[in-house]
Amino acid sequence: MPSFLVPALLLIFGCQLAGEVMARGAGLPVPGPVLGLVFLLLAITLSERLRDMVRPVAQGILVHLSLLFVPAGVGVVAHLGLFAAQGAVLALALVVSTVAAIVVGALTFTVVARWTGNRDE
Amino acid sequence: MSDFRLWSYLASGPLLWLWVTLLAYWIGDALFRASGRRPWANPVLIAVALIAVGLQATGTRYETYFDGAQFVHFLLGPATVCLALPLQANLARVRRAALPVAAALLAGSVTAIVTALGVASLLGAGPDTLAALAPKSATAPVAIGIAEGLGGDPTLTAVLVLLTGMIGAVVVTPLLNALGFTDWRARGLAIGVAAHGIGTARAFQVHETAGAFASLGMGLNAVLTALIAPMILRLF
């Protein structure tokens, strides 16, 4: 086991723990891990040492991010009745919403960038 | 030990289902690579389908499966925290494009939630379905957390999140080409906000700048969706 593994996990789980404590303690609507993300962002922005320590472990977790969706995704077996009854409604809602969000997002970025004279690099 | 006793021992413990989860994902990922990384050959969808068929065939309940798979599921929380790294790597670039990024994030995120809830509620979806649908454009670990908070079923949200990502990854390039968008920052941010990690993975295949802005859009929308999805859901 590489020597940075334990301190890196301490930092990652510590940020999540702090996020959970703050989210539940203050009754915030944001999930604990999202606050943990903000805490880790602050930590690695302030300290380059922490960033270098946590990077290999974080990359290792993020490379296989999609694996982590599998257990919850298998939950579809518990909803086969719902999909049989409302599959068409859900499919239409997802397609309309995803296409609309992509177009509106790209259009808004382009228009505002043109307004403010903003270019890349 | 008879074959039956061995099976019931393994099927009721966590080890078998943990191993099956890894195996199914490994097969899904191999097929995804073999297809030339086509978005429709999504490794998660393949893994979910394989496991679902396996559970039906062996008459295993989802709760029994999840006892083993929860060790993988647990990592969603730490993985969300780790999204801070790609976000931080693009921070300087983002600061230069702060205004267009903020405007597109807000517009894309609100559009995703409002249109999904609007279409579904017009077509008669119930409140539980709407609660599971509201956070579907956010990255899965966050969407699952939000849905739990809203009283939606997290497993339904997980499936809706996956489908959203796949739809986004399939349509984004032909759609934005047809509409004549050429700014890779705009294209990347839009797909990251609308279709999270699966859309972001697609953006990285097309253009590196698009990929960087997609991971940014995904990270920011995880936070924004957590804040606005509960408010928008109340309107429906």
Interface residues (C-beta under 8 A of the other chain):
Chain A: L9 I12 F13 C15 Q16 G19 P29 V30 P31 G32 P33 V34 G36 L37 V38 F39 L40 L41 I44 T45 R51 V54 R55 V57 A58 Q59 I61 L62 L65 S66 L67 L68 F69 V70 P71 A72 G73 V74 G75 V76 V77 A78 H79 L82 Q86 V89 L90 A91 L92 A93 L94 V95 V96 S97 T98 V99 A100 A101 I102 V103 V104 G105 A106 L107 T108 F109 T110 V112 A113 T116 N118 D120
Chain B: T21 L22 A24 Y25 N42 P43 V44 L45 A47 V48 I51 A52 L55 Q56 Y62 Y65 F66 A69 Q70 V72 H73 L75 L76 G77 P78 A79 T80 V81 C82 L83 A84 L85 P86 L87 Q88 L91 R93 R96 A97 L99 P100 V101 A103 A104 L105 A107 G108 S109 T111 A112 I113 T115 A116 L117 V119 A120 L123 G124 A125 T129 L133 K136 S137 A140 P141 V142 I144 G145 I146 G149 D153 P154 T155 L156 T157 A158 V159 L160 V161 L162 L163 T164 I167 G168 V171 V172 L175 L176 L179 F181 D183 W184 R185 A186 R187 L189 A190 I191 V193 A194 A195 G197 I198 T209 G217 G219 A222 V223 A226 L227 P230
